[in-house]
Every structure is written in structure tokens, then in C-alpha cells.
Amino acid sequence: MAKKERAMPKYVWIGNGDQKTRIDLAPLAYKEGGQGTVYLSGLFPIEMINTCIKVINKPEDFAVQMEAITKMLEHPAQPYERAKHAAAVPLELVWDENKKAIGYTMEELRSWHGFHELTTVEGSESTEVDLRAAGLLLAALSRAIRTIHGQGFVIGDLNPSNVLFKHIPLRYFDPPDASIEHSTVEFQVRVIDVDSWSIHRPDLGIEYSSHVLDRGVIYHPDIIQADKEGKPWPHFTPDHDWWAFACICWWVLTKHDPYQWGKHEAIKNKEKRILKNLTANSAVAVRLGFISGSAVQALGPKLRFYLDRCLKGKEKRPFPTKMLEDFADNLRTCACGFTAHASAVICPKCAQLL
């Protein structure tokens, strides 16, 4: 007999005891996700402005996961609270009428953009993110990952679609001449899909290993190998996140996948290159006509070769954020209109001095 699908609740409870609040879900706008449904604010109480509700579609399939999230939320150390400026972490548990935890509230990021938009020229233009802004956003993501790791979390499924960003225009007056107004932009990032993270907090008695990964986007070498051999996946570690971060950096800054050399190339070829450490940087060295050559050369030798070492597994440590800040602060725009890091010296597009 086919298993009957579980009906989504019409309402949920947030909070505990006398402080709990009933929220009717029926009138709320929502978005379907892989593991749950996110209900957007609009009719929430005033204290829940900029908050949304995520209800897990099949809580019984995520019992261990929800138990780990519950422990982290209820622990006095408040690890989620310490990471809330880096990720859309659970804020409060959401309960059904049977007092069973079926989800959580989190920060609503309705007006934010996804990093996947920055992997194309068109997306970068529509979100007004130039090469300098991209470098600063990646630096902000680097700091966010450090914060997340510092609380005992491992993201695992770190890919461009699971990172959101926004830029906030700021104006300020700089002494001694306080009459002159200056403007700048502050970049903020949030990692999402927090319920797919692994949690390693033996000091709190909390251990949970996730096996969620969008292999069509970021496919780790050791997981490719495990799949080829029919073996269980290794547990995600911070090294996995930093390898994925290097992939995202390359993708966002060059607009090209670091391993896929053709736009419509078979994914199997990409997997082989990942296992053999055949990166786009390797291709640039031997194929002058390679489609992403100019964009890759624009990174400058320092960042380009460091990212290449990360992709080849030769650097296994937190990414040096200052390298990305240096990249963003030392860009040059050629007379032909192409932008590259000053250390490239010669414009990769027209071969003139920068």
C-alpha cells in the first residue's frame, strides 16, 4: 500500500508556555523548498517582523536532524545566536498541535540576492556587482564561514544558491571637514539551508553529520571517489567548506566553473578533471584561446595561483580573507574598459599596460 502523504498543518505554535503564539499558515505566502516550506511574514505579530517560518515537510524523516537543532536552540551556550549575522539560523522552534517540533523561525531575506546570480555577467550587471564588489562580497562570505565553523557547524552543501547577499548604501561625514559627505557600500551575506549543516559540538554533547549535497553544483573530490567506488560518503569537515569556497570564488570572479571548460560539456568530464586536479588555471597555461583566459588572468598571479592550490587540495586551511580584500582594493581598469588586478600588469584583453 502506498504511503499516504502527510498533510501540511493549517497552523503552528511558536514559543513555549504563556509566551507561545499561534500562527495561521493558510493566508501566508510561501515558497516550497527541498526539505520544507517557508512561510513569509505579512500577517505575523509586530515582534515577528522580518521573520519567516520554515516547516519541515516530513519531520519524521528528519527526526535526528530536528533533535540536534532543538538541542542547539535550547542550550545556554546559544551557538545559533552567535552565528545569526553569518547565516539564516533557527531562532525559535515551531510546534504542531501535538507539541511536536516541526520547524523553526528564521530571519526573512526576501529582498536579498543569491550568489548564483554572480556566476554570470548578466546576473552581476543586474545586481550591480562589479569585480571590486564581488571581491568584497567573497571576503564577507569568508568571514561568515569562519564564524559558522567557530560555533561547531560545517555547512557541507556550500554552493552559490545557498548564499544570499545584499549591499547597503551608506553615507557619512569624515572629519576634519565634516561638511563633505562621503558614500560607501556595506556588504552583508547570509548562508541559508542551515538545517542541512553538520553539527560537531562534543562539548555540548551534540553530534550530527549531514549528507546533503547538490552534486550538480559543487562535487567534492573525495565524494566523487566514494560514489565511483560505491562506498559511504566521508563526513563533511571544514576543509570541504573551504574547497567549495574556492570553487565559488573562482566562479564569481571569472564567471566560469573552475573545472568545466565548455558551457554544455558533459558533467562526467568535469568529474574526471576534479579527480585529476585539471583546473581552469591549468587550461590557461596551455590553451591561449581558452574561453575564460582573460577573466582568469585578471585575477592576478597571487590570487589565481592560491585559488588553484586550494582547488587542488594543496591548501587546507581557512581562506585568507585579506587576500580578497587586497584584490578588491587594487583593481585597475584599462583604456579598453577591461578590469583586472594591478599585479596582472598587462591587460589580459588588449595586451596594453594597465
N, C-alpha and C positions, 0 to 999 in steps of 0.2 A: 504494500500500500504506500502510495506517495506521501511524503511527509508534508503536512499542512503548513503553509507559510504563516509565520507569526504576524498578527495584525499590529500595526503601529498604534501606540497609545494615543488617546484623544487629549489627555492632559498629563502633566507631570508635576512633581513637587520638588522644590529647591530649598535647601536648608534643613534644619532639624528643630524638633520641639516647637516651642511657641514662635520661633523665628521663621518657620517654613512658609513658603509661598506657593500657591497653586498657579500654574501657568497652563492656559488652554492652548493647545497646539493648532487646532483646526483653522483659525483665522490667520495664522502666521505664514509669511512667505518662507520658502525653504529651498535647500539645494541638496540633491542626492549625491552621496559620496560612495567610495568603495566599501567602507565599513559602517557608515552611518548616515543619518540625515541631519543636516544643520538647519535649525530654525532661526531666522533672523529677527532682530528686535524690531520694535514698532509699536507693539501693544504691551510692552513689559512695564513693570513699575519703574518709577523715576530712578531708583537706586540701581537699576539694571541697564541703564542707557549704555550703549556701546558694548553690550554683552550679547552673545548668542548661545544657543543650546545645541549640543550635539547628542543625539540619541542613537545609540548603537543598534543597528538593525536586528542583529541576532545576539543578544547579550549572552545567551547560553554557550555560544561558540567562542566567546571572549571572556570566559569566567576568570581564568588565571590573569589575563591582562587587566580586567576591571578590578580584581583583588589587589593587584600591585598598585594601580592608580589610587585606589581607595586608601591603601596604607600610606602612600606618599602624601596624599592630601590631609590625612588625619595626624601625621607625625608632627611633633612640635618643632622639628628642625626646618620644616616648610621648604623643602628643596624646590618645589614648583614656584613658590613665591619668589625665590631668589633668581629664577630663570625667566620671569614673566616679561622682562624687557628684551629678551632674545627670542622668545617663542610664544605661540598661542597656547599656553599651558592650561590644564584644567584649573578652574578657580573654585568651583563648588560641585558637589555631586548632585546628580539628577536622579530622582526616585520615581518608581511607578506606584500604583495604588497598593501594591503588596509590600511596600517598603524595600524593594529590591533596586540596587543601583543599576541604572541602565544607560548612564551617560554622564555628562558634565557640562558646566557652563565654561565659556572661554571668551577672550576678547574678540569682538567683532571687527573684521578687517575688510569691510565691504568695499571701500574705495581704494584699496591697495592694488598694486600690480604684481604680477608674477615674474620671477627671474626668467622663466621660459620665453617671455617677450623680448628679453635682451639677447637671445641667441640668434636673432635675425636683425638685419639692417633696418627693415621696415618696422619691427617692433621697437627697436631702440629709438627710432625717429618719432614714432607715435607717442612714446612715453617721455620724450625729451631727455634721453640719457645719452650723452656723448661719451667719448672714450675716457675722459677725465672722471666724469660721474660714475662710469662703470667701475673704474678702479677704486673709487671711494666706497661704492656700494659693496664691492667684494671685500674691502678692508673691514667694513661694518659686519659683513657676514662672518669673516674670520674671527672677529671679537665675539660674536654671538655664539659661534661653535665652541670657543674656549669657555664661555660662561656655562653652556649646556654640559660640556664634559666635566666642568668643575663641580657640578652637582650630582655626578654619578650617572648621567644619561649618555647613551650612544644613539645617534639618530638612525643609522643604518640605511634607511631609504632616503638618503640625501640626494635630491635631484632638483633641477631648476623649477619644476612645478610645485615643489614643496617649500619654496622660499618666496615670501612676499616682501615688497618694499614700497616705500613712498618717500618723496622728497618734500621737505617743508621749507618754503622761502622764509628767510629771517632778515630783519633789518635792525641795525644797531648804530650807535654813535660812538666813535672812538676818540677818547681824549688824546692830545690836549685840545684839539679843535672839535668840540662837541657839536658844532653846528653842521658838520658834514655827515650825512647819512650814508652808511655802507650797507651792502646787501650780501648775503651768502645763502647757502642751502644746507640744511641738515638732512642727512640720510638716515632712515630707520629701516631695519629689516626684522622680519619675524619668520621663524621656521614653523611650519604647520604640520598637521598629521602627527601630533605628539603621541597619540595612543599607539603608534607603531614603533615607538622607541624601545630600546632595551634599557633596563634599569639595573645598575650594579651598585648597590649600597649595602654591603655586608655589615657595615657599622650600624645600620638601621634594621638589619635582618630582612632586607628586601632584595631579591634577585629575580629578574625576569629577562629572558632572552627572546627577542623578536626574530621572526623570519619573514618579514615583509620587505619586498624589494621589487621595484619596477625594472625588470631586467632589460626592457626595451630602451631604457634611457641610460642608466648607469649600471654596468655589469662588471662586478669586481673580478679580478683575475682568479683568485682562489675559489670563488663561487662558480665561475665558468668551468674550472677544472673539476670541481666536485660534481657538477651536473654532467660533465662528459664521462666521468667515472662511475656515475650512479651512486655517489656517496652523500651522506648528510652534509649540509652546509656547515661551515665553521661559524662560531659565534661572532657577531659583529663587535668590533673594537674601535677605539678612537682612530686607529690607523685607517680603517675603512672610510671613516668620515673625511679624513684629510686627503685620501686618494680621490674620493668623489669631489671634494672641494677643488682640487687641482683640475679635474675634468671640467667643472663648472667655470673656473677662471678662464681656462683656455677657450671654452665655448663662448662665453660672454664677451671676452676681449677680442677674439678673432672672428666670431660668428660662424665658426666651423667646429664640428666634432673633432676632437684630437685624434681619433682613430679611424673615422670613416672618411675616406678620401674622395668619394663621389657621392653626389646628392641622393642618388637612387641605388646605391650599392647594396648588395646583399648583406644582411646582418651577420651571416656566417663569416664573411671576410673580415668584418670588424672584430669578431670574437678571436679569430686567429691572430690578428695584429695585436690585440690586447695581450694575449698569451706570449707573443714573441717580442713584446716591447717595441713594436713598429709604430711609433707616434708620427704625428704630422710634422714634428720637428725633424725627424729622420728623413721624411719625404722632401722637406725643403732643401736639405743638404744635397740631395741627389737629383731632384727634379725641378729645374728652374721654372718650368712652366706650370707648376702645381697651382691649383686654383686659389689656395689660401696663402700663397707665398708672401705677398705684400703685407697682409694682415699679421702674419706670424712674425715677419721681420720687424714690424712696427713695435713689437713688444720690447725690443732692445735685447741685447745678449744676456744680461743678468737675469731678468725675469723669465725670458724664454728658456734658458738652459736650466734654471731652477725648477720651473714647472715641468720640464721634460724629465728631470731627475725624479720628481715626485711621481709622475705618471709611470715611470719605470721601476718604482718601488725602492729607489736608492735613498730617498729622504723619507723617513718615517718619524715625523715629529710635528708638533703644531706649526702651521704655516706662519712665517714671519710677516706679521701684518704691516710692519714698516716698509717692507719691500713694495707692497701695493700702494701705500701712501706716497712713497718716493716716485713710483711710476706715474701716479695721477698728477703729482706736482711738478713733473719735469717733462711735460709733453711739448712738442714743437709742431706747428702747422706750416707745411711747405707752401710755397707760392702756388703750387698746383692744387692746393686745398686738402692734401692728404696729411693726416696727423699721425705722428709716431713719437716714440720716446727719444729724448735727446741723444741717448747713447747709441742709437742706430746710425747717427752721423749723416748718412746719406738717405734721402727719401726713397723708400722701397718702391714707390710708384713711378717716379720720373727720374730717379738717379741723380738729382741735384742735391747740393748740401742743404741740410735743414737749417 
